[in-house]
Amino acid sequence: MTTIIPAAATLEGKKGLVLGIANDQSIAWGCARAFRALGADLAVSYLNDKAKRFVEPLAQQLEAEIFEPVDVTGEGELKAMFDKIGEKWGKLDFALHSIAFAPKEDLHGRVVDCSREGFQQAMDVSCHSFIRMAKYAEPLMKDGGSLFTMSYFGANRVIDNYGVMGPVKAALEASVRYLAAELGPKGIRVHAISPGPIKTRAASGIAHFDELMNKAAERAPEGRLVTIEEVGYTTAFLATDGAKGITGDTTYVDCGYSIVG
């Protein structure tokens, strides 16, 4: 009979970075709470001074040991966070990237009409910043680790009103596979998490998002939408040693919507 090792279901003693908390409705917040509940020590970012007042109380609830501004479009800000982690902890066990953006005029239009500048900005913020995060995390993950990013079903199927984010998320999921292959020899696992529709501040920028949520709830086998807590539980599990055999794939946390959507 196989013995279940308790250490495989905990994050005690592990250090993690969470990028992308905007408020208490954020997917990143659901993940951060789950990481902390399993015992991890956290570093938390906030976008800018305007966002700080919403994120700081949440970072305090998490007892975050590092709390720094990170605008991935700002010169050197992402690297500065990793420098801080290196100085304080000297290592990193997992990192979550929950960041996406596209200019409203490009997001609400047809993909064929997307501007060059808008496409480049969406790719830089939503995809290439994850690749940069992996680059900075690699030397700190001396004993292996886990990298996470947030995708969506629109990466694989055409979803009404998802627009340019569909191609961008497809590029993100492809990046996950390549990073998993490149970093796997160092024991670093790479995951895309694909939640169903959740009413976050970022998602509110998608046209007719309420309609998209209603359709997803109607079609999902469980007949409901997923919660940020459920996304958090799954992501936290993948960060534990119990998930060491999983890497390079997209994990759907969507009440089954992806199998019928």
C-alpha positions in Angstrom: 0.0 0.0 0.0 1.4 3.4 -1.0 2.0 5.8 1.8 0.9 9.4 1.3 3.7 11.8 2.3 2.2 14.8 4.1 5.1 17.0 2.9 3.9 16.4 -0.7 0.7 18.4 0.1 2.2 21.4 1.8 4.1 24.6 0.8 5.7 25.0 4.3 9.2 26.5 3.9 8.6 27.5 0.3 8.9 31.0 -1.1 6.6 32.3 -3.8 6.0 35.4 -5.9 2.5 36.6 -6.9 2.2 39.1 -9.7 -1.1 40.5 -10.6 -3.3 41.1 -7.6 -5.5 44.1 -8.3 -8.2 43.7 -5.6 -10.0 40.9 -3.6 -11.8 39.7 -6.8 -8.5 39.0 -8.6 -7.7 35.4 -9.6 -4.2 36.2 -8.3 -5.7 36.9 -4.9 -7.5 33.5 -4.8 -4.1 31.8 -5.7 -2.2 33.9 -3.1 -4.6 32.9 -0.3 -4.3 29.2 -1.2 -0.5 29.4 -1.3 -0.4 31.1 2.1 -2.9 28.6 3.5 -0.5 25.8 2.6 2.3 27.6 4.4 4.2 29.5 1.8 5.9 32.8 2.4 5.0 35.3 -0.3 6.3 38.3 -2.2 3.5 40.4 -3.7 3.5 43.1 -6.3 1.3 46.0 -7.0 1.0 47.9 -10.3 1.4 51.6 -9.2 0.6 54.1 -6.4 -3.0 54.1 -7.5 -3.3 50.4 -7.1 -1.3 50.2 -3.9 -4.2 51.2 -1.6 -6.2 48.2 -2.8 -3.4 45.7 -2.7 -1.6 46.6 0.4 -4.3 45.5 2.9 -4.4 42.2 1.0 -0.6 41.8 1.2 -0.9 42.4 4.9 -3.4 39.7 5.3 -1.0 37.4 3.5 1.8 38.5 5.8 3.8 39.2 2.6 7.5 39.5 3.4 8.2 41.5 0.2 5.8 44.1 -1.2 7.1 46.0 -4.2 5.7 47.9 -7.3 6.0 46.0 -10.6 4.8 47.4 -13.9 6.0 44.9 -16.4 6.2 47.7 -19.0 8.4 49.8 -16.7 12.1 49.7 -17.3 13.8 47.3 -14.8 10.8 47.0 -12.5 10.3 43.3 -12.9 14.0 42.6 -12.5 14.1 44.8 -9.4 11.5 42.5 -7.8 13.6 39.5 -8.4 16.7 41.3 -7.2 14.8 42.0 -4.0 13.8 38.3 -3.6 17.4 37.3 -4.2 18.7 39.7 -1.5 16.0 38.7 1.1 15.5 35.0 0.4 18.3 33.9 -1.8 15.9 31.5 -3.5 12.4 31.1 -5.1 10.2 28.1 -5.2 7.3 29.3 -7.3 6.0 32.3 -9.2 2.6 33.3 -10.5 2.0 35.6 -13.5 -1.6 36.8 -13.6 -1.2 39.8 -15.8 -2.9 40.6 -19.1 -3.7 43.7 -21.1 -4.8 44.9 -24.5 -5.8 48.5 -25.5 -9.6 48.8 -25.4 -10.0 49.8 -29.0 -8.1 46.7 -30.2 -9.8 44.4 -27.7 -13.2 45.5 -28.7 -12.6 45.3 -32.5 -12.0 42.5 -34.9 -8.6 40.7 -34.8 -8.1 41.6 -38.5 -8.4 45.3 -37.6 -6.1 45.2 -34.6 -3.4 47.8 -34.7 0.3 46.9 -34.8 0.9 48.9 -31.7 -2.0 47.3 -29.8 -1.0 43.8 -30.8 2.6 44.4 -29.7 1.5 45.9 -26.4 -0.9 43.0 -25.7 1.8 40.5 -26.5 4.4 42.3 -24.4 2.3 42.6 -21.3 0.3 39.3 -21.5 2.9 36.9 -22.9 6.5 38.2 -23.1 6.4 39.4 -19.5 5.9 35.8 -18.5 9.0 34.8 -20.5 10.9 37.5 -18.7 9.6 36.4 -15.4 10.9 32.8 -16.1 14.3 34.2 -17.1 14.7 36.1 -13.8 13.2 33.2 -11.7 15.5 30.5 -13.2 18.7 31.3 -11.2 16.7 31.6 -8.0 15.1 28.2 -8.4 18.2 26.3 -7.4 16.3 23.3 -6.2 13.6 23.4 -8.9 10.3 25.1 -8.7 7.1 26.0 -10.5 6.0 28.8 -12.8 2.4 29.7 -13.4 0.5 31.9 -15.9 -3.2 32.4 -16.5 -4.8 31.6 -19.9 -8.3 31.1 -21.2 -10.2 28.8 -23.5 -10.2 31.5 -26.1 -6.6 30.4 -26.8 -7.9 27.3 -28.5 -11.4 28.1 -29.7 -12.9 31.3 -31.1 -14.9 33.0 -28.3 -17.2 35.8 -29.2 -15.8 39.2 -28.2 -12.5 37.8 -26.9 -10.8 39.2 -29.9 -7.0 39.8 -30.0 -6.6 38.1 -26.6 -7.2 34.8 -28.3 -4.1 34.8 -30.4 -2.1 36.3 -27.5 -3.2 33.6 -25.1 -2.4 31.0 -27.7 1.1 32.4 -27.8 1.3 32.3 -24.1 0.3 28.6 -24.0 2.9 27.8 -26.6 5.5 29.6 -24.5 4.5 27.5 -21.5 5.3 24.3 -23.5 8.7 25.6 -24.7 9.7 27.0 -21.3 8.7 23.6 -19.7 11.0 21.8 -22.2 13.9 24.2 -21.6 13.7 24.5 -17.9 12.6 20.9 -17.1 16.2 19.6 -16.7 16.6 22.0 -13.8 13.5 20.7 -12.1 11.5 23.8 -13.0 7.9 23.0 -14.0 5.8 25.4 -16.1 2.0 25.6 -16.1 -0.8 27.5 -17.8 -3.9 27.6 -15.7 -7.1 28.2 -17.7 -10.0 29.3 -15.6 -13.6 29.7 -16.8 -15.0 33.2 -17.0 -14.7 35.0 -13.7 -15.8 38.6 -13.1 -12.5 40.3 -12.4 -11.5 43.9 -13.1 -9.5 42.8 -16.1 -12.3 40.7 -17.5 -14.7 43.6 -17.3 -12.9 45.1 -20.3 -14.2 42.4 -22.6 -17.3 43.4 -24.5 -20.5 41.6 -23.4 -18.7 39.8 -20.7 -21.8 39.2 -18.6 -23.3 37.4 -21.6 -20.1 35.2 -21.9 -20.4 34.3 -18.3 -24.0 33.3 -18.6 -23.3 31.1 -21.6 -20.4 29.4 -19.8 -22.6 28.7 -16.7 -25.4 27.3 -18.9 -23.1 25.0 -20.9 -20.7 23.9 -18.1 -21.4 20.3 -17.0 -21.5 21.6 -13.4 -24.0 24.3 -14.4 -22.0 27.1 -12.7 -19.0 29.3 -12.9 -15.7 28.5 -11.2 -14.5 30.7 -8.2 -11.2 32.3 -7.6 -10.8 30.1 -4.6 -11.1 26.9 -6.7 -8.5 28.3 -9.2 -6.3 29.0 -6.2 -6.6 25.5 -4.7 -5.6 23.9 -8.1 -2.7 26.2 -8.6 -1.4 25.7 -5.1 -1.6 22.0 -5.5 0.6 22.2 -8.6 3.1 24.2 -6.6 3.5 21.3 -4.1 6.0 18.5 -4.4 3.0 16.2 -4.9 2.7 17.6 -8.5 6.3 17.2 -9.5 5.3 14.9 -12.4 3.2 17.6 -14.1 4.6 20.2 -16.4 4.1 22.0 -19.7 0.3 21.6 -20.0 -2.8 23.8 -19.7 -4.9 22.9 -16.7 -8.6 23.8 -17.1 -10.4 24.9 -13.9 -13.8 25.8 -15.5 -16.4 23.4 -14.1 -16.0 21.4 -17.3 -16.9 24.2 -19.8 -13.8 23.5 -22.0 -15.1 19.9 -22.8 -18.3 21.3 -24.3 -17.5 24.9 -25.1 
